[in-house]
Amino acid sequence: MSTTWEMVVGLEVHVQLKTATKAFCRCATSFGDRPNANTCPCCLGLPGALPVLNAQAVTLAVRAALALGCTVHERSIFARKNYFYPDLPKGYQISQFDRPLATAGRLECTVGDHTTTIGVTRVHMEEDAGKSIHDRYHGFTAIDLNRAGVPLVEIVSEPDMRSSAEAGGYLRQVKQILEYAAISDVSMEEGSLRVDANVSARRHGVTTLGTKTELKNLNSFSAVEKALEVEFARHCAVLEAGGTIEQMTLLWDPNKHETRPARSKEGAHDYRYFPEPDLPPLVVTGAEIDAHRAALPELPKARRLRFRADFGLNAADAEVLTATRSLAEYFERVASACDDGKAAANWVMGELLAAANASSLDLRVIGEQPPVTAERLAQLIALVKGGQLSNSAAKQVFAELLTSTEAPLAVATRLDLIQVDDADQLATWVDEVFAAHPEEAGRFAAGERKLQGVLVGLIMKTSQGRADPKKVNQLLAARITG
């Protein structure tokens, strides 16, 4: 971190809305289809084809804005953003400009022990462009227009971030909120969440903004953070040498770990915005806005606070268990079924997430495709709470549940793992351990209590985890003579 220069970051997040059809026509939005299969005269920009606004896209855009704390305006205007690019068949993009859908939101972003309030300047609707493919045919660029016309919201932040870590934290929070609210599948791999980062440098204590550059081609949050660090270091070096920063758009090269110029940065006047003549103003009534607000699910921050209050979790555990809506709902089903939030948290964060990671399971679908259903995990926890299984035996049962449809009790019985509390059998195991370890047994019997844990461990090993540790401790305590 520079002691002379301060990083200033603002982010533009482009999010594909979770609709079945495009923004202004009935073409499918499905990912991975044959190139140019999902096109029609409207999204191809053919003369005479008129756009018809997708009502579901409006619903999702309004809910996204509300989830981000924005004020949704009852009247907004679509505009034509004019520029020429091979994958933009109309020669313009339908977007919003001076009358956006929503403005003035805010998010609290915590990085380590520091919490910053980051403003959301605006949320507006727009359509996506197509995709240029440079590596399909040698010496040629191919165009796939399946994405042309796909509905997006663009979320523009204020330049309130002062580090790459804050930028990463903000992005992860935006992604989590949109996933919770079912606005988008927020998959960076499939292009449904894309980020442009604007960065500038200014001396510490200065309030005016420096000249910014825009970073594109950022396909992961770690790439955003790395690119910001590299570009900020370049700004600092230029300014320290007495030079000036030229406003431009740059691309990030992750292999060379460097940024490179793509083009000079356009201003709004370069796009020659004017109101879209084929679409009337978008009107969302106050009553509709209230209904959309009421339809929002519990969002991550509220759920974290409730988990801490209802289940006695600490902040770190609540953060892990609310990472995705699906994981949070899975945990809550386990906790409710076994009536023990802390035990449920330990098992979900431990064995369950380890199994999910081992199978590369996407945490966004863990509730629908869990390694072990919430009901079966709750049954397993209940066996431990009821004293029928030790923790080590329960882990063996869990491993079996990954490939078995049996109930946990049936698995434990089949593996002969049910905990034994019969006094005679326990005494037999104690005698066997004492006979095998006479020195430790003698010292313990003479009053050396620190050996009790060692002996309990040996007895549990001898019993293959079936001995009731509470009863074993009671038997051992009775054998102390001094």
C-alpha positions, 0 to 999 in steps of 0.5 A: 500500500502506497504511503503517498497515493490513495487508491480510488475504485468504482465498479460497474457490475453487469448482471444477467437477469434470470429470465427464460427469454430475452429483454425485448423478444421471445428468444431463449436465454439458455447458456451453451446452445448452438451459436446463433440458434437463439436469434430472431429479427428483433435481436438481429436488428433487422428493419421493421422488428419492434422490441416488446419489453419482458415483464419478468425482466422488469420484476427482477430488475426492480427487486435487484434495486430494492435488495441493494437499498436503492430508490426505485423510480416510478418512471424511467426511460429507455435510451439508445446507446450508439456505438459500432462493434461487430457483435452489436447488430443494431449499431446501438444498445437499448439501455437507460441513461439520464432517467434510470430505473433506480438510484441512491443505494448503499451497502455496508462492506466489511473487510477484516475489522473495517466496515465501509459504506459504499454507495450504489449510484444507479441500477438500470436495465439494458440488453446485452450485446453478442459475443466475439470469438477470436479462437474458433477459426484461425485468422478470423473472428466469429460472431455468436448473437445468442447473447444479443438482447439478453436482459441485464441490470448494470449496478454502478457504484460510487467511487467509495472503495479504497483498496482492492480488498474492499472492491472484492468484498463489495463484489462478493456481497453484491453477488450474494444478495442477488443470489439470495433474491433469485435475481440471477444465477450470478455465474462468472463462468457463464458470463451472467456476472461481469465486472468493469473496474474504474481506478484512479490515484490521488495523494492522501488527504486530497478530495478531488478525483484523479483521472481514471482508467477502466479495466475490462476482461475481468472474469473472477473476483481475484482477477479484479483485485489483482488487476486493480493492484497492478493498475494502481501501481502503474498510476503511482509510478507515472505520477511519481515520475511527473507524468499524467494519466490518460483516460482509457480502457484497458484489458487485464492479461492474467498470464503476463500479470499486466494491463494493456490499452484497448482503446481511449475511454469514451464519455457519454457524449460519444455514445450519442444517447437519445430516448428509444423511440420504439419503447414508451417510458417504463412505469412502475407504480408505488403499489407495485414497488411495495409489492416487490419489496414485500416479495423479497426473501430474507437477505444475507445480513438479516439471516446472519443476525437471526442465526446468531440470535436463534442458534447461538452462533458466533459471527464467523460461523454465521458468515460461513452458514449464510454463504449461499441461500441454499446452504443457509436453508439446508443448515436451518432444516438440520438445526430445526429437525435435531433441535440443536443449532450448534451441533448442526453448525458443527456438522454442516461446516465440518463433515458436510462441507468437506464432502461437498468440496470433495465432490466439487458440489456447487454450494448454490445447489447444496440444498437441492443436491446435498451429499446427505439430506438435511433429515438424515443428517439431523437423525445422525446428530440425534443419535449422538445427542442421545448417547447411541453413537460417539462422535468418531462412530458418527463420522464413520456412519456419515461416510456410509451415508454418502453412498447409502440410502439407509437410515443412520440408525440402520447403518450404525447397527450394521457396522456394529457402532451403537454405543455400549453402556452395559457395565459388565462389558465396559468393565471388561474393556477397562480390565483389558486396557489395564492389563495391557498397560500396567504401568499407566494403570498403576500410576492412575490407580495411585491417583495420577488423574492426568492419565484418565484421558489417555486411558479413556482413549485406549478403551475407546480404541479397544472397543472400536469406538462403541464404549460410552465415554461417560460411563467409562469415565465413571468406572475409571474414577471409581478405581482411583484409591489415592 
